[in-house]
Amino acid sequence: MSPPDPQSEVLAAFRSSGALLSGHFILRSGLHSREFFQCALLLQNAALAARVCGLLADALRPYDAPTVISPAVGGIIVGQEVARHLEKRHIFVEKDGGGGLVLRRGFTITPGERFLVAEDVVTRGGRVMETVEIVRGYGGVVVAVGALVDRSGGVLPDFGCPFVALARMTPETFPADQLPPDLASIPAVKPGSK
C-alpha cells in the first residue's frame, strides 16, 4: 500500500484537527468564503505540526538555503518546523503597527544570503510577497517559497522564484457586495489573526 500523496495527507490533517472550517468567513483580503483554514487548530498539535511541516520541508529540500523566514503570525510555527527538519536557521518578519511587515528582534539578513520563505496558507500572496521584498531589500536572495496550502486558484503575484504548496484548493470567494443568498443569510465571521 502506497502512502497518501501530500495533498491528501495535508487536507486530511486539516479536517481531522477541525482546522478546515465551513460557514461564512471574511478573509484577510476582504473577500468572503464558505471555507477557512484555521491553521492554529492544526498546529496546536505538535506531532501533527511536525508531520505536515516535515512534508513541506521535504518539498523545499532541493532548494539550497541556510535560512528559513516566515511572516508572522501564521507562518512562524510552519517556518520553525521547516527549519528544524532542514536543520536551518529560522527568522520571521512581523507586523509593524501600520499594517505592514518589518524585520525586528535583532534578526539579520546578510547581502547574498539565501532564504526559503515558509507560510501556512496563501490566498493572494500579499504577506509572502512582503516577506520576499524585505529579504531582497536587505540584499538577500529568496530561492523558493513554500506553503502548506495554496488556496489562490492560481492567482498569485510573481514571487520571482519557485512556489511549492503541499495542497492546492480553489474555494469560491466573493466580494462583500456580491454574496450568494446562502452566504448573505449567515452572519460573517472574521477568524484570522488580525
PyMOL commands that set and color helices and strands:
alter all, ss='L'
color gray80, all
select helices_A, chain A and resi 6-16+39-43+46-60+75-86+126-137+176-178+181-184
alter helices_A, ss='H'
color red, helices_A
select strands_A, chain A and resi 20-26+32-37+67-71+89-95+101-103+114-122+141-150+163-168+173-174
alter strands_A, ss='S'
color yellow, strands_A
deselect
rebuild
show_as cartoon
